[in-house]
Amino acid sequence: MTTGWTVRAGMIATMLALALALTMPAGASWPNPFASQAHMVALRSGAPAAPGQWVTERRNIREDFRRFHGQDVERIDAVAVMSDCDNRNASAEAWYGRIRFLSD
């Protein structure tokens, strides 16, 4: 089976996509329509309240994986950060600051 992901033997290729959604309400979740191993979660909804201003998001990634994938994750092997609006035939610009993973 081809998944589009390169995985090591015994590694489970699952993904959690945290999104800033224009039309879905904050907190909504849905399966990714293009990748069965991925799940989407809307962190914010609608246009930015203050365009051009930095925002901070905090998530309990371990709890998110339990909730959406039924997995108790002890280790993260990879993190991808991206901006994507190609399904809307549009363009976007995004800036990312420091990403930190903190213990409970």
KOLTOR-300369 format. One record per residue: x, y, z of N, C-alpha, C in turn; residue number from 0. Coordinates in Angstrom, 2 decimals, always signed. Layout:
% KOLTOR-300369
+---------+---------+---------+---------+---------+---------+---------+---------+---------+------+
|    n.c1 |    n.c2 |    n.c3 |   ca.c1 |   ca.c2 |   ca.c3 |    c.c1 |    c.c2 |    c.c3 | gunu |
+---------+---------+---------+---------+---------+---------+---------+---------+---------+------+
|       X |       Y |       Z |       X |       Y |       Z |       X |       Y |       Z |  NUM |
...
+---------+---------+---------+---------+---------+---------+---------+---------+---------+------+
//
This chain:
% KOLTOR-300369
+---------+---------+---------+---------+---------+---------+---------+---------+---------+------+
|    n.c1 |    n.c2 |    n.c3 |   ca.c1 |   ca.c2 |   ca.c3 |    c.c1 |    c.c2 |    c.c3 | gunu |
+---------+---------+---------+---------+---------+---------+---------+---------+---------+------+
|   +0.84 |   -1.18 |   +0.00 |   +0.00 |   +0.00 |   +0.00 |   +0.89 |   +1.24 |   +0.00 |    0 |
|   +0.61 |   +2.19 |   -0.86 |   +1.36 |   +3.44 |   -0.92 |   +0.59 |   +4.51 |   -0.16 |    1 |
|   +1.26 |   +5.15 |   +0.79 |   +0.61 |   +6.18 |   +1.59 |   +1.09 |   +7.58 |   +1.25 |    2 |
|   +2.17 |   +7.69 |   +0.49 |   +2.76 |   +9.00 |   +0.25 |   +3.72 |   +9.41 |   +1.35 |    3 |
|   +3.87 |   +8.58 |   +2.37 |   +4.74 |   +8.86 |   +3.50 |   +5.82 |   +7.80 |   +3.54 |    4 |
|   +7.03 |   +8.17 |   +3.83 |   +8.10 |   +7.20 |   +4.03 |   +8.12 |   +6.86 |   +5.51 |    5 |
|   +8.00 |   +5.57 |   +5.82 |   +7.94 |   +5.15 |   +7.22 |   +8.94 |   +4.04 |   +7.49 |    6 |
|   +9.43 |   +4.00 |   +8.71 |  +10.29 |   +2.90 |   +9.15 |   +9.41 |   +1.71 |   +9.49 |    7 |
|  +10.00 |   +0.53 |   +9.51 |   +9.27 |   -0.66 |   +9.93 |   +8.74 |   -0.46 |  +11.34 |    8 |
|   +7.49 |   -0.74 |  +11.57 |   +6.88 |   -0.61 |  +12.88 |   +6.41 |   +0.79 |  +13.22 |    9 |
|   +6.70 |   +1.77 |  +12.39 |   +6.27 |   +3.15 |  +12.66 |   +4.86 |   +3.36 |  +12.13 |   10 |
|   +4.01 |   +4.00 |  +12.90 |   +2.66 |   +4.31 |  +12.47 |   +2.66 |   +5.72 |  +11.90 |   11 |
|   +2.29 |   +5.85 |  +10.64 |   +2.29 |   +7.16 |   +9.98 |   +0.93 |   +7.81 |  +10.17 |   12 |
|   +0.79 |   +8.60 |  +11.22 |   -0.43 |   +9.35 |  +11.45 |   -0.08 |  +10.81 |  +11.58 |   13 |
|   -1.07 |  +11.64 |  +11.33 |   -0.81 |  +13.07 |  +11.32 |   -1.98 |  +13.81 |  +11.93 |   14 |
|   -1.66 |  +14.88 |  +12.61 |   -2.66 |  +15.78 |  +13.15 |   -2.40 |  +17.14 |  +12.54 |   15 |
|   -3.36 |  +17.69 |  +11.84 |   -3.21 |  +19.00 |  +11.20 |   -4.01 |  +20.03 |  +11.99 |   16 |
|   -3.32 |  +21.00 |  +12.55 |   -3.95 |  +22.07 |  +13.30 |   -4.12 |  +23.23 |  +12.34 |   17 |
|   -5.37 |  +23.65 |  +12.12 |   -5.67 |  +24.59 |  +11.04 |   -6.26 |  +25.90 |  +11.56 |   18 |
|   -6.01 |  +26.94 |  +10.80 |   -6.72 |  +28.21 |  +10.97 |   -7.75 |  +28.21 |   +9.85 |   19 |
|   -9.00 |  +27.95 |  +10.16 |  -10.03 |  +27.71 |   +9.17 |  -10.89 |  +28.95 |   +8.92 |   20 |
|  -11.21 |  +29.19 |   +7.68 |  -12.06 |  +30.33 |   +7.35 |  -13.53 |  +30.03 |   +7.60 |   21 |
|  -13.96 |  +28.80 |   +7.34 |  -15.39 |  +28.50 |   +7.41 |  -15.78 |  +27.55 |   +8.53 |   22 |
|  -14.86 |  +26.73 |   +9.03 |  -15.19 |  +25.80 |  +10.10 |  -15.09 |  +26.52 |  +11.44 |   23 |
|  -15.99 |  +26.22 |  +12.38 |  -15.90 |  +26.87 |  +13.69 |  -14.67 |  +26.40 |  +14.47 |   24 |
|  -14.13 |  +27.28 |  +15.30 |  -13.00 |  +26.90 |  +16.15 |  -13.38 |  +25.69 |  +16.98 |   25 |
|  -12.49 |  +24.72 |  +17.05 |  -12.74 |  +23.50 |  +17.79 |  -13.31 |  +22.37 |  +16.94 |   26 |
|  -13.78 |  +22.69 |  +15.75 |  -14.31 |  +21.65 |  +14.86 |  -13.19 |  +20.71 |  +14.43 |   27 |
|  -13.54 |  +19.47 |  +14.14 |  -12.55 |  +18.51 |  +13.65 |  -13.19 |  +17.68 |  +12.55 |   28 |
|  -12.34 |  +17.21 |  +11.62 |  -12.84 |  +16.43 |  +10.50 |  -11.69 |  +15.62 |   +9.91 |   29 |
|  -12.02 |  +14.50 |   +9.26 |  -10.96 |  +13.71 |   +8.60 |  -10.38 |  +14.50 |   +7.43 |   30 |
|   -9.10 |  +14.32 |   +7.19 |   -8.48 |  +14.95 |   +6.04 |   -9.01 |  +14.29 |   +4.78 |   31 |
|   -9.51 |  +15.07 |   +3.81 |  -10.10 |  +14.45 |   +2.61 |   -9.08 |  +13.81 |   +1.67 |   32 |
|   -7.79 |  +14.08 |   +1.87 |   -6.76 |  +13.59 |   +0.95 |   -5.86 |  +12.52 |   +1.56 |   33 |
|   -5.87 |  +12.37 |   +2.88 |   -4.96 |  +11.44 |   +3.54 |   -5.69 |  +10.77 |   +4.71 |   34 |
|   -5.96 |   +9.49 |   +4.59 |   -6.75 |   +8.79 |   +5.62 |   -6.04 |   +8.74 |   +6.97 |   35 |
|   -4.71 |   +8.88 |   +7.00 |   -3.97 |   +8.83 |   +8.26 |   -3.91 |  +10.20 |   +8.94 |   36 |
|   -4.57 |  +11.21 |   +8.36 |   -4.50 |  +12.57 |   +8.90 |   -5.87 |  +13.02 |   +9.41 |   37 |
|   -5.86 |  +13.87 |  +10.41 |   -7.08 |  +14.44 |  +10.98 |   -6.88 |  +15.94 |  +11.14 |   38 |
|   -7.90 |  +16.72 |  +10.84 |   -7.83 |  +18.17 |  +10.88 |   -8.54 |  +18.70 |  +12.14 |   39 |
|   -8.00 |  +19.76 |  +12.74 |   -8.60 |  +20.42 |  +13.89 |   -8.50 |  +21.93 |  +13.66 |   40 |
|   -9.64 |  +22.63 |  +13.74 |   -9.65 |  +24.09 |  +13.56 |   -9.28 |  +24.77 |  +14.87 |   41 |
|   -8.18 |  +25.51 |  +14.87 |   -7.77 |  +26.26 |  +16.06 |   -8.50 |  +27.59 |  +16.14 |   42 |
|   -8.64 |  +28.24 |  +15.00 |   -9.32 |  +29.53 |  +14.91 |  -10.23 |  +29.51 |  +13.70 |   43 |
|  -11.20 |  +30.41 |  +13.68 |  -12.15 |  +30.45 |  +12.59 |  -12.28 |  +31.87 |  +12.05 |   44 |
|  -12.45 |  +31.97 |  +10.74 |  -12.68 |  +33.27 |  +10.11 |  -11.39 |  +34.02 |   +9.85 |   45 |
|  -11.56 |  +35.22 |   +9.37 |  -10.41 |  +36.09 |   +9.08 |   -9.73 |  +36.48 |  +10.39 |   46 |
|   -8.44 |  +36.75 |  +10.36 |   -7.73 |  +37.15 |  +11.58 |   -8.35 |  +38.41 |  +12.20 |   47 |
|   -8.45 |  +38.42 |  +13.51 |   -8.99 |  +39.59 |  +14.21 |   -8.06 |  +40.79 |  +14.06 |   48 |
|   -6.78 |  +40.53 |  +14.03 |   -5.78 |  +41.60 |  +13.90 |   -4.74 |  +41.16 |  +12.86 |   49 |
|   -5.04 |  +41.33 |  +11.57 |   -4.08 |  +40.90 |  +10.54 |   -2.70 |  +41.51 |  +10.77 |   50 |
|   -1.68 |  +40.71 |  +10.56 |   -0.31 |  +41.18 |  +10.74 |   +0.21 |  +41.05 |  +12.15 |   51 |
|   -0.63 |  +40.64 |  +13.10 |   -0.21 |  +40.48 |  +14.49 |   +0.10 |  +39.01 |  +14.78 |   52 |
|   +1.13 |  +38.77 |  +15.58 |   +1.48 |  +37.41 |  +15.98 |   +0.40 |  +36.83 |  +16.88 |   53 |
|   +0.14 |  +35.56 |  +16.75 |   -0.76 |  +34.84 |  +17.66 |   +0.00 |  +33.62 |  +18.20 |   54 |
|   -0.38 |  +33.20 |  +19.37 |   +0.23 |  +32.03 |  +20.00 |   -0.84 |  +30.96 |  +20.16 |   55 |
|   -0.51 |  +29.74 |  +19.84 |   -1.42 |  +28.61 |  +20.03 |   -0.76 |  +27.61 |  +20.96 |   56 |
|   -1.55 |  +27.03 |  +21.84 |   -1.07 |  +25.98 |  +22.74 |   -2.00 |  +24.79 |  +22.59 |   57 |
|   -1.42 |  +23.61 |  +22.43 |   -2.19 |  +22.37 |  +22.31 |   -1.53 |  +21.28 |  +23.14 |   58 |
|   -2.35 |  +20.38 |  +23.63 |   -1.84 |  +19.16 |  +24.24 |   -1.83 |  +18.11 |  +23.13 |   59 |
|   -0.71 |  +18.02 |  +22.43 |   -0.60 |  +17.14 |  +21.26 |   -0.83 |  +15.69 |  +21.64 |   60 |
|   -0.33 |  +15.29 |  +22.79 |   -0.54 |  +13.90 |  +23.24 |   -2.03 |  +13.60 |  +23.38 |   61 |
|   -2.77 |  +14.50 |  +24.01 |   -4.22 |  +14.31 |  +24.17 |   -4.93 |  +14.36 |  +22.82 |   62 |
|   -4.49 |  +15.23 |  +21.93 |   -5.08 |  +15.28 |  +20.58 |   -4.91 |  +13.95 |  +19.86 |   63 |
|   -3.72 |  +13.36 |  +19.95 |   -3.51 |  +12.06 |  +19.30 |   -4.39 |  +10.99 |  +19.93 |   64 |
|   -4.55 |  +11.00 |  +21.24 |   -5.46 |  +10.04 |  +21.89 |   -6.88 |  +10.21 |  +21.35 |   65 |
|   -7.33 |  +11.45 |  +21.31 |   -8.72 |  +11.75 |  +20.91 |   -8.99 |  +11.40 |  +19.45 |   66 |
|   -8.10 |  +11.78 |  +18.55 |   -8.40 |  +11.65 |  +17.13 |   -7.84 |  +10.38 |  +16.48 |   67 |
|   -6.81 |   +9.77 |  +17.08 |   -6.22 |   +8.58 |  +16.49 |   -6.22 |   +7.38 |  +17.44 |   68 |
|   -6.65 |   +7.57 |  +18.69 |   -6.66 |   +6.46 |  +19.64 |   -5.26 |   +5.98 |  +19.99 |   69 |
|   -4.27 |   +6.87 |  +19.90 |   -2.87 |   +6.50 |  +20.17 |   -2.32 |   +7.30 |  +21.34 |   70 |
|   -1.54 |   +6.63 |  +22.17 |   -0.84 |   +7.32 |  +23.25 |   +0.59 |   +7.58 |  +22.77 |   71 |
|   +0.82 |   +8.74 |  +22.23 |   +2.10 |   +9.09 |  +21.62 |   +3.11 |   +9.44 |  +22.71 |   72 |
|   +4.27 |   +8.80 |  +22.65 |   +5.34 |   +9.10 |  +23.58 |   +6.48 |   +9.85 |  +22.91 |   73 |
|   +6.49 |   +9.83 |  +21.57 |   +7.58 |  +10.44 |  +20.83 |   +7.06 |  +10.96 |  +19.50 |   74 |
|   +7.52 |  +12.11 |  +19.09 |   +7.18 |  +12.67 |  +17.79 |   +8.42 |  +12.56 |  +16.92 |   75 |
|   +8.27 |  +11.94 |  +15.76 |   +9.41 |  +11.73 |  +14.86 |   +9.60 |  +12.87 |  +13.87 |   76 |
|   +8.55 |  +13.60 |  +13.56 |   +8.67 |  +14.67 |  +12.57 |   +7.58 |  +15.71 |  +12.78 |   77 |
|   +7.90 |  +16.93 |  +12.43 |   +6.94 |  +18.03 |  +12.50 |   +7.02 |  +18.77 |  +11.17 |   78 |
|   +5.88 |  +19.04 |  +10.58 |   +5.82 |  +19.82 |   +9.34 |   +4.98 |  +21.07 |   +9.60 |   79 |
|   +5.46 |  +22.19 |   +9.13 |   +4.73 |  +23.45 |   +9.27 |   +4.53 |  +23.99 |   +7.86 |   80 |
|   +3.28 |  +24.29 |   +7.53 |   +3.01 |  +24.74 |   +6.17 |   +1.78 |  +25.64 |   +6.11 |   81 |
|   +1.69 |  +26.38 |   +5.05 |   +0.51 |  +27.17 |   +4.72 |   -0.04 |  +26.61 |   +3.42 |   82 |
|   -1.33 |  +26.38 |   +3.37 |   -1.92 |  +25.70 |   +2.22 |   -3.28 |  +26.31 |   +1.90 |   83 |
|   -3.41 |  +26.82 |   +0.73 |   -4.71 |  +27.32 |   +0.28 |   -4.94 |  +26.99 |   -1.19 |   84 |
|   -4.21 |  +25.99 |   -1.70 |   -4.31 |  +25.66 |   -3.12 |   -5.68 |  +25.13 |   -3.52 |   85 |
|   -6.42 |  +24.52 |   -2.59 |   -7.76 |  +24.04 |   -2.93 |   -8.74 |  +25.18 |   -3.16 |   86 |
|   -8.40 |  +26.36 |   -2.72 |   -9.24 |  +27.54 |   -2.94 |   -8.76 |  +28.34 |   -4.16 |   87 |
|   -7.71 |  +27.83 |   -4.82 |   -7.11 |  +28.53 |   -5.96 |   -6.72 |  +29.95 |   -5.55 |   88 |
|   -6.08 |  +30.06 |   -4.41 |   -5.69 |  +31.35 |   -3.85 |   -4.22 |  +31.31 |   -3.47 |   89 |
|   -3.73 |  +32.38 |   -2.92 |   -2.37 |  +32.42 |   -2.41 |   -2.41 |  +32.89 |   -0.96 |   90 |
|   -1.34 |  +32.61 |   -0.25 |   -1.26 |  +33.00 |   +1.16 |   +0.18 |  +33.32 |   +1.51 |   91 |
|   +0.34 |  +34.11 |   +2.53 |   +1.65 |  +34.39 |   +3.09 |   +1.56 |  +34.15 |   +4.58 |   92 |
|   +2.51 |  +33.43 |   +5.13 |   +2.50 |  +33.14 |   +6.56 |   +3.93 |  +33.20 |   +7.09 |   93 |
|   +4.06 |  +33.63 |   +8.33 |   +5.34 |  +33.66 |   +9.01 |   +5.18 |  +32.80 |  +10.26 |   94 |
|   +6.21 |  +32.05 |  +10.58 |   +6.17 |  +31.16 |  +11.74 |   +7.28 |  +31.55 |  +12.69 |   95 |
|   +6.95 |  +31.58 |  +13.96 |   +7.94 |  +31.85 |  +14.99 |   +8.43 |  +30.55 |  +15.59 |   96 |
|   +9.00 |  +30.65 |  +16.75 |   +9.58 |  +29.49 |  +17.44 |   +8.48 |  +28.50 |  +17.80 |   97 |
|   +8.72 |  +27.25 |  +17.53 |   +7.81 |  +26.16 |  +17.90 |   +8.48 |  +25.39 |  +19.02 |   98 |
|   +7.74 |  +25.24 |  +20.12 |   +8.30 |  +24.53 |  +21.28 |   +7.36 |  +23.43 |  +21.70 |   99 |
|   +7.92 |  +22.32 |  +22.13 |   +7.16 |  +21.23 |  +22.73 |   +7.54 |  +21.19 |  +24.20 |  100 |
|   +6.57 |  +21.32 |  +25.06 |   +6.80 |  +21.36 |  +26.50 |   +6.20 |  +20.15 |  +27.17 |  101 |
|   +6.80 |  +19.68 |  +28.22 |   +6.20 |  +18.59 |  +28.99 |   +5.08 |  +19.16 |  +29.85 |  102 |
|   +4.20 |  +18.27 |  +30.30 |   +3.07 |  +18.71 |  +31.15 |   +3.55 |  +19.33 |  +32.43 |  103 |
+---------+---------+---------+---------+---------+---------+---------+---------+---------+------+
//
